[in-house]
Amino acid sequence: MAEARPCSPGWRRHVPLLFAIFLDMMGFGMVIPDLQTRLEAFGAQGWAIGLVLSSYFLTQIVVSPLWGRLSDKVGRKPVLVICGTLSATSMVLAGCVLLVAALLPLRGYATA
């Protein structure tokens, strides 16, 4: 029977980073239902709601390779901090927006 190995002592240094990623994903998960409700309240049509919601993923397809190359050069942690800051800024600004047209670039900015 194989013995269970204890976790390496270095795992604790990743806790702040994992917590930051967890908070970012929680915020992202809360934005989707709220964004759709807000767009409907603004009177947006279905195609506009779909465009705003999909802009995040479409931008992600374009910028992910760029962020990957940058993280190979400067390291993962600085890139994660930059991306988390951009995402948080985008979410705060999206909370202040009153126009459907202004939400589209903000959703793309959340990914960049």
Secondary structure, 3 states (H helix, E strand, C coil): CCCCCCCCHHHHHHHHHHHHHHHHHHHHHHHHHHHHHHHHHCCCCHHHHHHHHHHHHHHHHHHHHHHHHHHHHHCHHHHHHHHHHHHHHHHHHHHHCCCHHHHHHHHHHHHC
